[in-house]
């Protein structure tokens, strides 16, 4: 079967509505389904699924396509892995590839590596029964890991330097392929298993494939307690979350209240054993935006449960903002006495850890608790510095009610007047903006302020104004009459253009002129401000057009609406990139 034909059949067998329902709450609207987009944060649904055409499209971020592209993008995997994932669910076997298709996806190599790693994991697991694996079995008993947990996580043991090489060669794999999988290396013309003598933790992708291993030293003399696979064709640690495959399985049984993010393999395993089976771990301590996005597919809330030592706290602070920026609600379980989750459960019981989860601090509260440790609040200078940093931290919140509550608490804590703290918070709203961002405006009438500034700048003869911009932004109405009158008076060589407006414009709209003519340029009067206003208004007009196309598509299902909205979105992107380059 040709590859394209296989993909067509796969799409026919895949119910895109059922598929997307795993990641978003769909609501039927006529002949289609709508939802808040799973690819970006939004409050008003702009994500549409056409059950008849088996296609989806978001009018907000522009994502669109079929079931294959959806799985590829939502799971952050390659196209061939998305095809394989859907094929496994549909009970279809991937065809052999050759020529350009095979070259493009590098399918044969990738699938061969998956098979090799699956065999390696099987061999390592079998090795636990070997007489030579007594040290590994003793470790598992010491950590009180029962057989069902060992099986659930596929734990294993590497006996020596050559066992895995001989085993895999017996299965038809070459040393070059083992090296490509990150299993072996060569030294002084001898090949060896890079994990020999270690307890093995298979790392399984969200598509269910063994992609790498973590190995824990058991002899107490190795230079590193843990060793992880190097990056390979099928493994990128920045895009991988340990135990995500188990989280995915649990999510299919129903919604998850939260995900627990840990540091290490044993923390995750200990939590699962104790019944906290939504625990996962980042590959190392540094969370990435890709990992955060993967977590959001399973729950909107994440509790970070890193170790209580200094390194764990630093890792927590780095991860907090990454998770928050991905639209997740973040809390932090503060683990006492420098312990890790596994130690808490072993020493104090699972009830003690459950209480730690219940008392997890919201993101800002945790940041403030860490920040407070840096300062002596009995020292005036330290208290001032702490307060300034605390207010800046609080301003990261989106909810004004939460901001007010934190400012009230900070006022009680420091003794500073709440009015002073509110003023400081307002200051950060203005000064935290980059120079190329939107200029200052009256919050209650943002669009009106932009438009007023542009007209006032033109009336007052500011050199940075380009009349062509104004003709595009103001196609009709009062503003266009103002622009045309000014342009005409200047072409006639008249100097007092403001006075001419009272002559040229109808008496009924002249009452709007004083606000424009007497505009205060003290806070906004530069080419950068002008450019920001122009770009903002042009983008707003284009975004309105996209909304109109979305409504038209819901009524007509005309695919041309999707094409046109994508073209408009490209224009918006170009405008914003232009603004950022000035």
Secondary structure, DSSP 8 states (H G I E B T S, - for coil): --HHHHHHHHHHH--HHHHHTTTS--EEETTEEEE--TTS--SS--EEEETTTTEEEETTT--EE-HHHHHHHHTT--HHHHHHHHHHHHT-------HHHHHHHTHHHHHHHHHHHHHHHHHHHHGGGSGGGHHHHHHHHHTT--HHHHHHHT-EE--SSSHHHHHHHHTT--HHHHHHTTSEEEETTEEEETTTTEEEEEEE-TTS-EEEEEEEE-SS-SS-SEEE----SS--GGG-EETHHHHHHHHTTS--S-EEEESSHHHHHHHHHTT-TTEEEESSS---HHHHHHHHTT-SEEEE---SSHHHHHHHHHHHHHHHHTT-EEEE----TT--HHHHHHHH-HHHHHHHHHT-EEHHHHHHHHHHTT--TTSHHHHHHHHHHHHHHHTT-S-HHHHHHHHHHHHHHH---HHHHHHHHHHHHHHTS-TTS-----GGGHHHHHHHHHHHHHHTT-TT--HHHHHHH--SHHHHHHHHHHHHHHHTT-S-HHHHHHHHS-GGGGGGHHHHHT---SS--SHHHHHHHHHHHHHHHHHHHHHHHHHHHHHH--HHHHHHHHHHHHHHHHHHHHHHH-
